[in-house]
Amino acid sequence: MNAREMRQIFQETYQHRESALLHFYGVDGWDVYNCSIPFYWEGKHYLFGRVERRGEWMRSFVRLFEECGRDKWALVPDSMTYQMEDPYITQIGRQLVLGGTRVKVKAGKLDTYYGDFYKGQDLHDLYYFTSGPNDMKDIRLVELRDGRIGVFSRPRGKDILARYGSESMLGFRVISSLDELTEEAILSAPYFPDLFGPGEWGGCNQAYLLECGKIGVIGHIGYLDNKHGIAISSYINISFVLDPDENTIEHLQVIGTRDCYPPNPSKLPDLTDCAFSSGIVEREDGLADLYSGIGDCAEARIVIPYPFEGYGKIARGNGSDIYGGIA
């Protein structure tokens, strides 16, 4: 099925439970969206958010926020400012790894973009250590059961479209350590050519090691649509499970669309149907909070069934559980 068909099935069965906009303090006059998942570190809950003025592009910053109430987040004073977009966070061994998209501008126009990566054990003092290939967003990492690292890539462009029919591919490979996270390693990740339909694009937004040893992925699929005579870019939230031993994907499903989240303006008219996944946080009631950027100007949350049912819960360990729930 293509994304539109999966979306139709989802909309016929979706049951609304709870939805909320996230509120951010300490950044008056700026939007915060396309955030990392909320995570737990040294006794507190945090997230990284993309901070940007409504009328600006290519001038984004990533800042750290601390939870100050349900769906309320306050800027951490004097925290580092990263010149990136769309942050994500994971834990490899005992180190935090922060990634995001860095935009390169030439003569005031977009030249290229690539992923920057920071690491360290001090949340407030992370060190830059590598970058991904040009013209590639949404590179994601996950630590596997044997300590190796799964790497998700997302090449996109005219060459991909001409060869595969979809605008982007999802790639995956395994490396032994962060020292092997190079452009060459990322570019060599084998593709899953049937994941996205004709003209579609997508990628991994957050990956979780599951108790069964497989990888639970929260991602997105995008496609072009037309609503009320306006051409729009539709982004929907998806999940699937990847077997790192067999390099196969299963249980692909839509888990959220823009309609599931609260009403809110969008940055541009063509982004009214945009839900760019952040990830999930498990809840004590067995459900999950799904976090997502909406409309390129806000972050929101909905409550969904745990999307990896039958594969076990998110695996814990490594000395500090950053995936501790906040519900």
Contacts in CASP RR format, 6 or more apart in sequence:
PFRMAT RR
TARGET T0000
AUTHOR 0000-0000-0000
METHOD contacts of the structure
MODEL  1
MNAREMRQIFQETYQHRESALLHFYGVDGWDVYNCSIPFYWEGKHYLFGR
VERRGEWMRSFVRLFEECGRDKWALVPDSMTYQMEDPYITQIGRQLVLGG
TRVKVKAGKLDTYYGDFYKGQDLHDLYYFTSGPNDMKDIRLVELRDGRIG
VFSRPRGKDILARYGSESMLGFRVISSLDELTEEAILSAPYFPDLFGPGE
WGGCNQAYLLECGKIGVIGHIGYLDNKHGIAISSYINISFVLDPDENTIE
HLQVIGTRDCYPPNPSKLPDLTDCAFSSGIVEREDGLADLYSGIGDCAEA
RIVIPYPFEGYGKIARGNGSDIYGGIA
1 9 0 8 1.000
2 197 0 8 1.000
2 198 0 8 1.000
2 200 0 8 1.000
2 223 0 8 1.000
3 196 0 8 1.000
3 197 0 8 1.000
3 200 0 8 1.000
3 221 0 8 1.000
3 222 0 8 1.000
3 223 0 8 1.000
3 234 0 8 1.000
3 236 0 8 1.000
3 254 0 8 1.000
4 223 0 8 1.000
6 236 0 8 1.000
6 238 0 8 1.000
6 252 0 8 1.000
6 253 0 8 1.000
6 254 0 8 1.000
7 236 0 8 1.000
7 254 0 8 1.000
7 257 0 8 1.000
9 254 0 8 1.000
10 253 0 8 1.000
10 254 0 8 1.000
10 255 0 8 1.000
10 256 0 8 1.000
10 257 0 8 1.000
11 257 0 8 1.000
11 259 0 8 1.000
14 256 0 8 1.000
14 260 0 8 1.000
16 260 0 8 1.000
16 302 0 8 1.000
17 287 0 8 1.000
17 302 0 8 1.000
17 303 0 8 1.000
17 304 0 8 1.000
18 302 0 8 1.000
18 303 0 8 1.000
19 260 0 8 1.000
19 261 0 8 1.000
19 262 0 8 1.000
19 300 0 8 1.000
19 301 0 8 1.000
19 302 0 8 1.000
19 303 0 8 1.000
20 70 0 8 1.000
20 71 0 8 1.000
20 262 0 8 1.000
20 300 0 8 1.000
20 301 0 8 1.000
21 71 0 8 1.000
21 261 0 8 1.000
21 262 0 8 1.000
21 264 0 8 1.000
21 298 0 8 1.000
21 299 0 8 1.000
21 300 0 8 1.000
22 32 0 8 1.000
22 35 0 8 1.000
22 71 0 8 1.000
22 72 0 8 1.000
22 73 0 8 1.000
22 291 0 8 1.000
22 298 0 8 1.000
22 299 0 8 1.000
22 300 0 8 1.000
22 301 0 8 1.000
23 71 0 8 1.000
23 72 0 8 1.000
23 73 0 8 1.000
24 32 0 8 1.000
24 65 0 8 1.000
24 73 0 8 1.000
24 74 0 8 1.000
24 75 0 8 1.000
24 299 0 8 1.000
25 68 0 8 1.000
25 72 0 8 1.000
25 73 0 8 1.000
25 74 0 8 1.000
25 75 0 8 1.000
26 74 0 8 1.000
26 75 0 8 1.000
27 51 0 8 1.000
27 63 0 8 1.000
27 75 0 8 1.000
29 53 0 8 1.000
30 51 0 8 1.000
30 52 0 8 1.000
30 53 0 8 1.000
31 51 0 8 1.000
31 52 0 8 1.000
31 53 0 8 1.000
31 54 0 8 1.000
31 267 0 8 1.000
31 297 0 8 1.000
31 298 0 8 1.000
32 49 0 8 1.000
32 50 0 8 1.000
32 51 0 8 1.000
32 63 0 8 1.000
32 65 0 8 1.000
32 73 0 8 1.000
32 298 0 8 1.000
32 299 0 8 1.000
33 49 0 8 1.000
33 50 0 8 1.000
33 52 0 8 1.000
33 276 0 8 1.000
33 293 0 8 1.000
33 294 0 8 1.000
33 295 0 8 1.000
33 296 0 8 1.000
33 297 0 8 1.000
33 298 0 8 1.000
33 299 0 8 1.000
34 49 0 8 1.000
34 50 0 8 1.000
34 85 0 8 1.000
34 86 0 8 1.000
34 87 0 8 1.000
34 276 0 8 1.000
34 278 0 8 1.000
34 293 0 8 1.000
34 296 0 8 1.000
34 299 0 8 1.000
35 47 0 8 1.000
35 48 0 8 1.000
35 49 0 8 1.000
35 50 0 8 1.000
35 87 0 8 1.000
35 278 0 8 1.000
35 291 0 8 1.000
35 293 0 8 1.000
35 299 0 8 1.000
36 47 0 8 1.000
36 48 0 8 1.000
36 49 0 8 1.000
36 87 0 8 1.000
36 88 0 8 1.000
36 89 0 8 1.000
36 98 0 8 1.000
36 278 0 8 1.000
37 47 0 8 1.000
37 88 0 8 1.000
37 89 0 8 1.000
37 206 0 8 1.000
37 278 0 8 1.000
37 279 0 8 1.000
37 280 0 8 1.000
37 281 0 8 1.000
37 291 0 8 1.000
37 323 0 8 1.000
38 45 0 8 1.000
38 46 0 8 1.000
38 47 0 8 1.000
38 67 0 8 1.000
38 281 0 8 1.000
38 291 0 8 1.000
38 325 0 8 1.000
38 326 0 8 1.000
39 45 0 8 1.000
39 46 0 8 1.000
39 47 0 8 1.000
39 89 0 8 1.000
39 322 0 8 1.000
39 323 0 8 1.000
39 324 0 8 1.000
40 46 0 8 1.000
40 320 0 8 1.000
40 321 0 8 1.000
40 322 0 8 1.000
40 323 0 8 1.000
40 324 0 8 1.000
40 325 0 8 1.000
40 326 0 8 1.000
41 96 0 8 1.000
41 123 0 8 1.000
41 320 0 8 1.000
41 322 0 8 1.000
42 123 0 8 1.000
42 320 0 8 1.000
44 66 0 8 1.000
44 67 0 8 1.000
45 66 0 8 1.000
45 67 0 8 1.000
45 325 0 8 1.000
45 326 0 8 1.000
46 64 0 8 1.000
46 65 0 8 1.000
46 66 0 8 1.000
46 67 0 8 1.000
46 76 0 8 1.000
46 123 0 8 1.000
47 64 0 8 1.000
47 65 0 8 1.000
47 67 0 8 1.000
47 73 0 8 1.000
47 89 0 8 1.000
48 62 0 8 1.000
48 63 0 8 1.000
48 64 0 8 1.000
48 65 0 8 1.000
48 87 0 8 1.000
48 88 0 8 1.000
48 89 0 8 1.000
48 98 0 8 1.000
49 62 0 8 1.000
49 63 0 8 1.000
49 64 0 8 1.000
49 65 0 8 1.000
49 87 0 8 1.000
49 299 0 8 1.000
50 60 0 8 1.000
50 61 0 8 1.000
50 62 0 8 1.000
50 84 0 8 1.000
50 85 0 8 1.000
50 86 0 8 1.000
50 87 0 8 1.000
51 60 0 8 1.000
51 61 0 8 1.000
51 62 0 8 1.000
51 63 0 8 1.000
52 59 0 8 1.000
52 60 0 8 1.000
52 61 0 8 1.000
52 85 0 8 1.000
53 59 0 8 1.000
54 267 0 8 1.000
54 297 0 8 1.000
55 267 0 8 1.000
58 103 0 8 1.000
58 105 0 8 1.000
58 108 0 8 1.000
58 110 0 8 1.000
60 83 0 8 1.000
60 84 0 8 1.000
60 85 0 8 1.000
60 103 0 8 1.000
61 81 0 8 1.000
61 82 0 8 1.000
61 83 0 8 1.000
61 84 0 8 1.000
62 81 0 8 1.000
62 82 0 8 1.000
62 83 0 8 1.000
62 84 0 8 1.000
62 85 0 8 1.000
62 87 0 8 1.000
62 98 0 8 1.000
62 100 0 8 1.000
63 75 0 8 1.000
63 76 0 8 1.000
63 79 0 8 1.000
63 81 0 8 1.000
63 82 0 8 1.000
64 75 0 8 1.000
64 76 0 8 1.000
64 79 0 8 1.000
64 80 0 8 1.000
64 123 0 8 1.000
64 124 0 8 1.000
65 73 0 8 1.000
65 74 0 8 1.000
65 75 0 8 1.000
65 76 0 8 1.000
66 73 0 8 1.000
66 74 0 8 1.000
66 76 0 8 1.000
67 73 0 8 1.000
67 326 0 8 1.000
68 74 0 8 1.000
71 301 0 8 1.000
76 124 0 8 1.000
79 124 0 8 1.000
80 124 0 8 1.000
80 125 0 8 1.000
80 126 0 8 1.000
82 98 0 8 1.000
82 100 0 8 1.000
82 116 0 8 1.000
82 118 0 8 1.000
83 102 0 8 1.000
84 99 0 8 1.000
84 100 0 8 1.000
84 101 0 8 1.000
84 102 0 8 1.000
84 115 0 8 1.000
84 116 0 8 1.000
85 100 0 8 1.000
85 101 0 8 1.000
85 102 0 8 1.000
85 103 0 8 1.000
86 100 0 8 1.000
86 101 0 8 1.000
86 137 0 8 1.000
86 138 0 8 1.000
86 276 0 8 1.000
87 98 0 8 1.000
87 99 0 8 1.000
87 100 0 8 1.000
88 98 0 8 1.000
88 99 0 8 1.000
88 100 0 8 1.000
88 140 0 8 1.000
88 205 0 8 1.000
88 206 0 8 1.000
88 278 0 8 1.000
89 96 0 8 1.000
89 97 0 8 1.000
89 98 0 8 1.000
89 99 0 8 1.000
89 322 0 8 1.000
90 96 0 8 1.000
90 97 0 8 1.000
90 140 0 8 1.000
90 141 0 8 1.000
90 142 0 8 1.000
90 143 0 8 1.000
90 206 0 8 1.000
90 207 0 8 1.000
90 322 0 8 1.000
91 97 0 8 1.000
91 143 0 8 1.000
91 318 0 8 1.000
91 320 0 8 1.000
91 322 0 8 1.000
92 119 0 8 1.000
92 141 0 8 1.000
92 143 0 8 1.000
92 149 0 8 1.000
92 178 0 8 1.000
93 143 0 8 1.000
93 147 0 8 1.000
93 318 0 8 1.000
94 121 0 8 1.000
94 318 0 8 1.000
94 319 0 8 1.000
94 320 0 8 1.000
95 119 0 8 1.000
95 120 0 8 1.000
95 121 0 8 1.000
95 178 0 8 1.000
96 119 0 8 1.000
96 120 0 8 1.000
96 121 0 8 1.000
96 123 0 8 1.000
96 126 0 8 1.000
96 322 0 8 1.000
97 117 0 8 1.000
97 118 0 8 1.000
97 119 0 8 1.000
97 120 0 8 1.000
97 141 0 8 1.000
97 178 0 8 1.000
98 117 0 8 1.000
98 118 0 8 1.000
98 119 0 8 1.000
98 126 0 8 1.000
99 115 0 8 1.000
99 116 0 8 1.000
99 117 0 8 1.000
99 118 0 8 1.000
99 139 0 8 1.000
100 115 0 8 1.000
100 116 0 8 1.000
100 117 0 8 1.000
101 113 0 8 1.000
101 114 0 8 1.000
101 115 0 8 1.000
101 116 0 8 1.000
101 137 0 8 1.000
101 138 0 8 1.000
102 113 0 8 1.000
102 114 0 8 1.000
102 115 0 8 1.000
102 116 0 8 1.000
102 131 0 8 1.000
103 110 0 8 1.000
103 113 0 8 1.000
104 110 0 8 1.000
104 111 0 8 1.000
104 112 0 8 1.000
104 113 0 8 1.000
104 114 0 8 1.000
105 111 0 8 1.000
112 134 0 8 1.000
112 135 0 8 1.000
113 134 0 8 1.000
113 135 0 8 1.000
113 136 0 8 1.000
113 137 0 8 1.000
114 131 0 8 1.000
114 132 0 8 1.000
114 133 0 8 1.000
114 134 0 8 1.000
114 135 0 8 1.000
114 136 0 8 1.000
115 131 0 8 1.000
115 132 0 8 1.000
115 136 0 8 1.000
115 137 0 8 1.000
115 139 0 8 1.000
116 128 0 8 1.000
116 131 0 8 1.000
116 132 0 8 1.000
117 128 0 8 1.000
117 129 0 8 1.000
117 130 0 8 1.000
117 131 0 8 1.000
117 132 0 8 1.000
117 181 0 8 1.000
118 126 0 8 1.000
118 127 0 8 1.000
118 128 0 8 1.000
118 129 0 8 1.000
119 126 0 8 1.000
119 127 0 8 1.000
119 129 0 8 1.000
119 178 0 8 1.000
120 126 0 8 1.000
120 127 0 8 1.000
129 178 0 8 1.000
130 178 0 8 1.000
130 181 0 8 1.000
130 182 0 8 1.000
131 183 0 8 1.000
132 139 0 8 1.000
132 182 0 8 1.000
132 183 0 8 1.000
132 186 0 8 1.000
133 155 0 8 1.000
133 183 0 8 1.000
133 186 0 8 1.000
133 187 0 8 1.000
135 155 0 8 1.000
135 156 0 8 1.000
135 157 0 8 1.000
136 153 0 8 1.000
136 154 0 8 1.000
136 155 0 8 1.000
136 156 0 8 1.000
136 186 0 8 1.000
137 154 0 8 1.000
137 156 0 8 1.000
138 152 0 8 1.000
138 154 0 8 1.000
138 202 0 8 1.000
138 203 0 8 1.000
138 204 0 8 1.000
138 205 0 8 1.000
139 151 0 8 1.000
139 152 0 8 1.000
139 153 0 8 1.000
139 154 0 8 1.000
139 186 0 8 1.000
140 151 0 8 1.000
140 152 0 8 1.000
140 204 0 8 1.000
140 205 0 8 1.000
140 206 0 8 1.000
140 207 0 8 1.000
141 149 0 8 1.000
141 150 0 8 1.000
141 151 0 8 1.000
141 152 0 8 1.000
141 181 0 8 1.000
141 207 0 8 1.000
142 149 0 8 1.000
142 150 0 8 1.000
142 152 0 8 1.000
142 207 0 8 1.000
142 208 0 8 1.000
142 209 0 8 1.000
142 215 0 8 1.000
143 149 0 8 1.000
143 150 0 8 1.000
143 209 0 8 1.000
143 318 0 8 1.000
144 150 0 8 1.000
144 174 0 8 1.000
144 209 0 8 1.000
144 213 0 8 1.000
144 215 0 8 1.000
144 244 0 8 1.000
145 209 0 8 1.000
145 213 0 8 1.000
145 315 0 8 1.000
148 174 0 8 1.000
148 175 0 8 1.000
148 176 0 8 1.000
149 174 0 8 1.000
149 175 0 8 1.000
149 176 0 8 1.000
149 177 0 8 1.000
149 178 0 8 1.000
149 180 0 8 1.000
149 181 0 8 1.000
150 172 0 8 1.000
150 173 0 8 1.000
150 174 0 8 1.000
150 175 0 8 1.000
150 207 0 8 1.000
150 215 0 8 1.000
150 244 0 8 1.000
151 172 0 8 1.000
151 173 0 8 1.000
151 174 0 8 1.000
151 175 0 8 1.000
151 181 0 8 1.000
151 185 0 8 1.000
151 186 0 8 1.000
151 189 0 8 1.000
152 170 0 8 1.000
152 171 0 8 1.000
152 172 0 8 1.000
152 189 0 8 1.000
152 203 0 8 1.000
152 204 0 8 1.000
152 207 0 8 1.000
152 217 0 8 1.000
153 169 0 8 1.000
153 170 0 8 1.000
153 171 0 8 1.000
153 172 0 8 1.000
153 173 0 8 1.000
153 186 0 8 1.000
153 187 0 8 1.000
153 189 0 8 1.000
154 168 0 8 1.000
154 169 0 8 1.000
154 170 0 8 1.000
154 171 0 8 1.000
154 202 0 8 1.000
154 203 0 8 1.000
154 204 0 8 1.000
155 168 0 8 1.000
155 169 0 8 1.000
155 171 0 8 1.000
155 187 0 8 1.000
155 191 0 8 1.000
156 167 0 8 1.000
156 168 0 8 1.000
156 169 0 8 1.000
156 201 0 8 1.000
157 167 0 8 1.000
157 168 0 8 1.000
160 166 0 8 1.000
160 167 0 8 1.000
160 168 0 8 1.000
160 169 0 8 1.000
161 167 0 8 1.000
161 199 0 8 1.000
164 191 0 8 1.000
164 193 0 8 1.000
165 197 0 8 1.000
165 198 0 8 1.000
165 199 0 8 1.000
166 195 0 8 1.000
166 196 0 8 1.000
166 197 0 8 1.000
166 198 0 8 1.000
166 199 0 8 1.000
166 200 0 8 1.000
166 201 0 8 1.000
167 196 0 8 1.000
167 199 0 8 1.000
167 200 0 8 1.000
167 201 0 8 1.000
168 196 0 8 1.000
168 201 0 8 1.000
168 202 0 8 1.000
168 203 0 8 1.000
169 191 0 8 1.000
169 192 0 8 1.000
169 193 0 8 1.000
169 195 0 8 1.000
169 196 0 8 1.000
170 191 0 8 1.000
170 192 0 8 1.000
170 195 0 8 1.000
170 196 0 8 1.000
170 202 0 8 1.000
170 203 0 8 1.000
170 204 0 8 1.000
171 189 0 8 1.000
171 190 0 8 1.000
171 191 0 8 1.000
171 192 0 8 1.000
172 189 0 8 1.000
172 190 0 8 1.000
172 192 0 8 1.000
172 242 0 8 1.000
172 244 0 8 1.000
172 247 0 8 1.000
173 185 0 8 1.000
173 188 0 8 1.000
173 189 0 8 1.000
173 190 0 8 1.000
174 244 0 8 1.000
175 181 0 8 1.000
175 185 0 8 1.000
190 247 0 8 1.000
192 249 0 8 1.000
195 249 0 8 1.000
195 252 0 8 1.000
196 202 0 8 1.000
196 221 0 8 1.000
199 223 0 8 1.000
199 224 0 8 1.000
200 221 0 8 1.000
200 222 0 8 1.000
200 223 0 8 1.000
201 221 0 8 1.000
201 222 0 8 1.000
201 223 0 8 1.000
202 219 0 8 1.000
202 220 0 8 1.000
202 221 0 8 1.000
202 222 0 8 1.000
203 219 0 8 1.000
203 220 0 8 1.000
203 221 0 8 1.000
204 217 0 8 1.000
204 218 0 8 1.000
204 219 0 8 1.000
205 218 0 8 1.000
205 219 0 8 1.000
205 220 0 8 1.000
205 276 0 8 1.000
205 277 0 8 1.000
205 278 0 8 1.000
205 279 0 8 1.000
206 217 0 8 1.000
206 218 0 8 1.000
206 219 0 8 1.000
206 277 0 8 1.000
206 278 0 8 1.000
206 279 0 8 1.000
206 280 0 8 1.000
207 215 0 8 1.000
207 216 0 8 1.000
207 217 0 8 1.000
207 218 0 8 1.000
207 242 0 8 1.000
208 215 0 8 1.000
208 216 0 8 1.000
208 217 0 8 1.000
208 218 0 8 1.000
208 280 0 8 1.000
208 308 0 8 1.000
208 314 0 8 1.000
208 315 0 8 1.000
208 323 0 8 1.000
209 215 0 8 1.000
209 216 0 8 1.000
209 314 0 8 1.000
209 315 0 8 1.000
210 216 0 8 1.000
210 241 0 8 1.000
210 308 0 8 1.000
210 311 0 8 1.000
210 312 0 8 1.000
210 313 0 8 1.000
210 314 0 8 1.000
210 315 0 8 1.000
211 311 0 8 1.000
211 312 0 8 1.000
211 313 0 8 1.000
211 314 0 8 1.000
211 315 0 8 1.000
212 311 0 8 1.000
212 312 0 8 1.000
213 244 0 8 1.000
213 315 0 8 1.000
214 241 0 8 1.000
214 242 0 8 1.000
214 243 0 8 1.000
214 244 0 8 1.000
214 311 0 8 1.000
215 241 0 8 1.000
215 242 0 8 1.000
215 243 0 8 1.000
215 244 0 8 1.000
216 239 0 8 1.000
216 240 0 8 1.000
216 241 0 8 1.000
216 242 0 8 1.000
216 307 0 8 1.000
216 308 0 8 1.000
216 311 0 8 1.000
217 239 0 8 1.000
217 240 0 8 1.000
217 241 0 8 1.000
217 242 0 8 1.000
218 237 0 8 1.000
218 238 0 8 1.000
218 239 0 8 1.000
218 255 0 8 1.000
218 277 0 8 1.000
218 278 0 8 1.000
218 279 0 8 1.000
218 280 0 8 1.000
218 290 0 8 1.000
218 307 0 8 1.000
219 237 0 8 1.000
219 238 0 8 1.000
219 239 0 8 1.000
219 277 0 8 1.000
219 279 0 8 1.000
220 235 0 8 1.000
220 236 0 8 1.000
220 237 0 8 1.000
220 238 0 8 1.000
220 275 0 8 1.000
220 276 0 8 1.000
220 277 0 8 1.000
221 235 0 8 1.000
221 236 0 8 1.000
221 238 0 8 1.000
222 233 0 8 1.000
222 234 0 8 1.000
222 235 0 8 1.000
222 236 0 8 1.000
223 233 0 8 1.000
223 234 0 8 1.000
224 231 0 8 1.000
224 232 0 8 1.000
224 233 0 8 1.000
224 234 0 8 1.000
225 231 0 8 1.000
225 232 0 8 1.000
225 233 0 8 1.000
225 234 0 8 1.000
225 273 0 8 1.000
226 232 0 8 1.000
227 272 0 8 1.000
227 273 0 8 1.000
230 269 0 8 1.000
230 270 0 8 1.000
231 270 0 8 1.000
232 269 0 8 1.000
232 270 0 8 1.000
232 271 0 8 1.000
232 272 0 8 1.000
232 273 0 8 1.000
233 270 0 8 1.000
233 271 0 8 1.000
233 273 0 8 1.000
233 274 0 8 1.000
234 258 0 8 1.000
234 273 0 8 1.000
234 274 0 8 1.000
235 258 0 8 1.000
235 273 0 8 1.000
235 274 0 8 1.000
235 275 0 8 1.000
235 276 0 8 1.000
236 254 0 8 1.000
236 256 0 8 1.000
236 257 0 8 1.000
236 258 0 8 1.000
236 275 0 8 1.000
237 254 0 8 1.000
237 255 0 8 1.000
237 256 0 8 1.000
237 257 0 8 1.000
237 275 0 8 1.000
237 277 0 8 1.000
237 290 0 8 1.000
237 292 0 8 1.000
238 252 0 8 1.000
238 253 0 8 1.000
238 254 0 8 1.000
238 255 0 8 1.000
238 277 0 8 1.000
239 251 0 8 1.000
239 252 0 8 1.000
239 253 0 8 1.000
239 255 0 8 1.000
239 307 0 8 1.000
239 308 0 8 1.000
240 249 0 8 1.000
240 250 0 8 1.000
240 251 0 8 1.000
240 252 0 8 1.000
240 253 0 8 1.000
241 249 0 8 1.000
241 250 0 8 1.000
241 251 0 8 1.000
241 308 0 8 1.000
241 311 0 8 1.000
242 248 0 8 1.000
242 249 0 8 1.000
242 250 0 8 1.000
243 249 0 8 1.000
243 250 0 8 1.000
251 308 0 8 1.000
251 311 0 8 1.000
253 307 0 8 1.000
255 290 0 8 1.000
255 304 0 8 1.000
255 307 0 8 1.000
256 275 0 8 1.000
256 290 0 8 1.000
256 292 0 8 1.000
256 302 0 8 1.000
256 304 0 8 1.000
257 273 0 8 1.000
257 275 0 8 1.000
258 272 0 8 1.000
258 273 0 8 1.000
258 274 0 8 1.000
258 275 0 8 1.000
258 294 0 8 1.000
258 295 0 8 1.000
260 275 0 8 1.000
260 302 0 8 1.000
261 275 0 8 1.000
261 292 0 8 1.000
261 294 0 8 1.000
261 300 0 8 1.000
261 302 0 8 1.000
262 300 0 8 1.000
264 294 0 8 1.000
264 295 0 8 1.000
264 297 0 8 1.000
264 298 0 8 1.000
264 300 0 8 1.000
265 295 0 8 1.000
265 297 0 8 1.000
266 272 0 8 1.000
266 274 0 8 1.000
266 294 0 8 1.000
266 295 0 8 1.000
266 296 0 8 1.000
266 297 0 8 1.000
267 295 0 8 1.000
267 296 0 8 1.000
267 297 0 8 1.000
268 296 0 8 1.000
271 295 0 8 1.000
271 296 0 8 1.000
272 295 0 8 1.000
274 293 0 8 1.000
274 294 0 8 1.000
274 295 0 8 1.000
274 296 0 8 1.000
275 292 0 8 1.000
275 293 0 8 1.000
275 294 0 8 1.000
275 295 0 8 1.000
276 292 0 8 1.000
276 293 0 8 1.000
276 294 0 8 1.000
276 295 0 8 1.000
276 296 0 8 1.000
277 290 0 8 1.000
277 291 0 8 1.000
277 292 0 8 1.000
277 293 0 8 1.000
278 291 0 8 1.000
278 292 0 8 1.000
278 293 0 8 1.000
278 299 0 8 1.000
279 290 0 8 1.000
279 291 0 8 1.000
279 292 0 8 1.000
280 288 0 8 1.000
280 289 0 8 1.000
280 290 0 8 1.000
280 291 0 8 1.000
280 304 0 8 1.000
280 306 0 8 1.000
280 307 0 8 1.000
281 288 0 8 1.000
281 289 0 8 1.000
281 291 0 8 1.000
281 323 0 8 1.000
281 324 0 8 1.000
281 325 0 8 1.000
281 326 0 8 1.000
281 327 0 8 1.000
282 288 0 8 1.000
282 306 0 8 1.000
282 313 0 8 1.000
282 314 0 8 1.000
282 323 0 8 1.000
282 324 0 8 1.000
282 325 0 8 1.000
282 327 0 8 1.000
283 289 0 8 1.000
283 303 0 8 1.000
283 325 0 8 1.000
283 327 0 8 1.000
284 327 0 8 1.000
285 327 0 8 1.000
286 306 0 8 1.000
287 303 0 8 1.000
287 304 0 8 1.000
287 305 0 8 1.000
287 306 0 8 1.000
288 303 0 8 1.000
288 304 0 8 1.000
288 305 0 8 1.000
288 306 0 8 1.000
288 307 0 8 1.000
289 301 0 8 1.000
289 302 0 8 1.000
289 303 0 8 1.000
289 304 0 8 1.000
289 326 0 8 1.000
289 327 0 8 1.000
290 301 0 8 1.000
290 302 0 8 1.000
290 303 0 8 1.000
290 304 0 8 1.000
291 299 0 8 1.000
291 300 0 8 1.000
291 301 0 8 1.000
292 299 0 8 1.000
292 300 0 8 1.000
292 301 0 8 1.000
292 302 0 8 1.000
293 299 0 8 1.000
293 300 0 8 1.000
294 300 0 8 1.000
306 313 0 8 1.000
308 314 0 8 1.000
314 323 0 8 1.000
316 323 0 8 1.000
END
